[in-house]
């Protein structure tokens, strides 16, 4: 790719120069001296570690912000991301390619219009943070980050707060979409995080001053243009912002199918391929799997039953049910399975396993949501779990089913009184198992 930086022989990477360049070469020289015996005790372990670190130094330097930020970007921007939480020491492929763009680089404050379209888990949120912080370090004026979802806006606030503090900048206090007419609430700050409705409300109520001192607007989830009411609001907002050449405009989305057309509409004065950036790479942070109820047919118990009008069979088969999760980590790997046995049972009016289906199923067995709740509870040992269900009733029942399978947590004891007095619970909850 034009502008791509590769490691030179010996692991030395062509940097922009300066103190960081000197420190890199100094570290590489020290590692090399351990490797060839000029320094250290010469033991195999030290030489082995030095060899690996020296081998990694080239790739790590090539993906470092100190290397990749466009020429002229203050080193304070890279330092801000390296020091703040979470620290960013190296970048993923789409982020590196974005920063290597020779034309239409959205991190370059001279680029007026940009569209970034990369898949989920490709680092789009970090790209937005880089654009915002780089702009603040080089251009006067305020920045507005626009997100259609308040939850996404809060995530961006949490990510930006520490980085802006290191730059001696601050966030504008969070405001409702439609604040009181008296103008109460502090609007002092360098970065404002709003919804499209909030920004349109600000412009309608103060057409002459709402965008004063704003020099960059970043619009996330731009594919919401295709939606109904919300899409109309967003399109109206973008149409208005297009008439302001003094304000830089950067759009981000993971699902823009007509990015060339959108880029041409956004900036008709430049070729579309110079306005939009795209890459199909995904970060290795998300696994796709399938969770389903698995009948443990070999453990079934068959007992006599009285035939009924609906089921004529004289045998009742009680079958243990497990929660089964199948995961395929990559496109070329095999499928790996995780079984959580003993989550419940299901009964069928048939002695034959091949007839255990919806048509022969008897009432009273474990429901699907209970099977999934058991699997989700088991997965909490590895981290947080988000379970999405079809209705509020199922969500409530699944939460109780999951709580019964969680370990005792004394720190959650303060919720016991609330849970006991709740009028929505179907059955008294197990104390102190709220996860």
Number of C-alpha atoms within 10 A of each C-alpha: 8 9 11 13 19 15 16 10 8 11 19 20 21 15 18 15 10 9 8 14 17 12 11 16 15 12 14 20 13 15 24 19 16 20 22 13 12 12 13 14 11 14 11 10 10 14 21 13 14 20 17 12 16 21 16 12 21 22 17 18 24 23 21 20 24 24 25 25 22 19 9 9 18 14 16 15 23 21 18 19 23 18 14 17 14 11 12 16 16 19 19 14 15 22 21 21 22 20 23 20 19 15 12 22 23 30 25 21 20 12 16 20 24 24 30 25 24 22 19 16 14 22 18 20 18 17 20 22 20 22 20 25 23 23 24 22 16 14 12 13 16 20 25 23 23 25 23 20 13 16 10 17 20 15 11 18 20 12 17 22 16 19 24 23 13 16 15 9 17 18 19 18 14 16 16 11 16 12 13 9 7 6 8 9 13 10 14 11 13 19 27 23 25 24 23 24 18 18 22 21 16 17 16 11 12 11 12 9 11 15 21 11 14 19 22 27 22 22 23 25 18 26 20 20 17 13 11 9 10 15 17 14 17 25 16 14 16 18 13 12 17 16 9 12 11 13 21 22 24 26 24 24 22 19 15 22 11 9 21 18 13 19 23 17 13 24 19 13 9 13 13 21 15 20 27 26 23 18 15 11 15 16 13 10 7 10 9 9 14 10 17 17 22 17 20 14 16 9 11 19 14 17 12 12 14 11 13 10 6 10 16 13 17 14 19 22 24 21 23 22 23 23 25 20 19 15 17 15 15 11 7 7 9 10 12 11 13 13 16 17 17 13 18 18 19 19 22 25 28 23 19 12 14 8 13 20 13 8 11 17 18 19 10 9 16 16 15 13 21 21 27 24 25 25 25 22 20 18 13 13 11 7 7 11 12 7 12 9 13 8 8 9 11 14 16 15 18 23 18 21 20 23 21 19 19 19 13 16 12 11 10 13 14 10 13 16 10 10 17 15 10 11 8 11 13 10 9 11 16 17 18 20 21 23 16
